[in-house]
Amino acid sequence: MSYFDELAFQYIDGEWRAGTGSWDIVDFNPYDGEKLASITVAGVDEIDQAYRAAERAQKKWGAINPYTRRLVFERALRVIDEREPELAAAITAECGGTAVKAAFELHLVREFLREALHLALRAEGRILPSPDDTKENRLYRLPVGVVGVISPFNFPFLLSIKSVAPAIALGNAVVLKPHQNTPICGGGLVAKVFEEAGLPAGVLNVVVTDIAEIGDALIEHPVPRVISFTGSDKVGRHVATVAASHFKRTVLELGGNSALIVLDDADVDYAVDAAVFSRFIHQGQVCMAANRVLVDRSVEAEFTEKFVAKVKSLKVGDPGDPATHIGPLINAGQAEAVNTLLDQTVADGATALLRGEINGTLVAPSVLTGLAADSPVLAQEIFGPVALLIPFDGEEEAVRIANATPYGLSGAVHTRDIERGVRVAKRIDTGMIHVNDGTVHDEAIVPFGGEKQSGVGRLNGDSMVDAFTTTKWISIQHGRSRFPF
């Protein structure tokens, strides 16, 4: 029995069960169209059951010594090591992830589980002074209780674990809803790993469903106090609006339109390597991907020639082939949307230095230049293998172009003068930016998040404590207070 057969269910209160919704989510391999699983969606009743199970389980789980909670994550790491070939195969089959992508995702999953080991001990309290000599002020860091997690399709195993693991480590229980295109990697596998690691029933629940079935029940339910969402800014805005109307906190990790800037003194060969990886990793279906490659006009010709040559060398095809660089997009609809965008952008006057063909869900890389300053494509996130080359004259123009977007997630600056790179980086309106590197990075202890429409809040490291705990003030009067009446 494959993972897909075994995990094609809801996971509620420690039990694998069928949903009771009115339709099935059919899970397909995006490369060859093979049916991987069919899952009857969870209905509103299952959402309630999952949250109520989490609420019950959290009371016991939150009271457990954090040193004991850590043992679950030690065992989860062993499960990942033991199951790595199966996990990598699942990522390739369900996500269309190449061998490089699967290895990258599993490496980061391990890093976030290791960080969760330490987070369990980092909900530190404080004692603050009082103007009253006989009074003591204690600040406690307590679990928020239950967290709702909604994860995306591009790195589903990682981006589910990224919120689930720290929330659980800090004493919370979780209800996880994976994306309907990746219900196994984003949900079933996460539940299976923690089940095998000995996590008590109810602490983690997985519901596979869709807004068409449950509406906003996942967000509106009275039990969860925090909603952690990773996905598009359009859906994120809706999540934030609904959550705010119910006085819930949100952590929103949304889309990006990152710029990789190549200054006039950059190492061009190295910048080309960084730009190609940053644009085309996982077919460009990465929020941190270098949507726009900005190149100083003095090195434009050299960079463009080398960039296009390297992109031409990328192998497009079966993600199960270790030599493949570019696998399928998540579904045919996404592939067609990218193709339509390309046609429209070229019709509007852009020059296609390389125009990739579309074959089902396989979209070969494209490289466009000569874009008008007001071209709509420059202001949006392209979730596909399309690179935009944009020349500029000097730092000031580079900064202006880089900031001319409603997004602000990641970025990069290439220069032989490191401090110059830092000065430019500081001027880019983005939550993360890297000097002499790619745009796609995630490290478990470093705050991760965006500015503008790229999100609200931060994840990773100590930011997880802020996201998934609440502060409680308890004062103690050792003497006697005097009251005016």
PyMOL commands that set and color helices and strands:
alter all, ss='L'
color gray80, all
select helices_A, chain A and resi 3-6+44-63+66-95+99-119+156-169+183-196+211-214+217-220+233-245+268-284+297-312+332-347+376-379+394-403+418-426+462-468
alter helices_A, ss='H'
color red, helices_A
select strands_A, chain A and resi 10-12+15-17+24-28+35-40+126-128+135-143+146-150+173-177+204-206+226-230+249-253+259-262+292-296+351-354+358-359+362-363+366-369+386-392+407-408+411-414+434-435+451-452+455-456+469-477
alter strands_A, ss='S'
color yellow, strands_A
deselect
rebuild
show_as cartoon
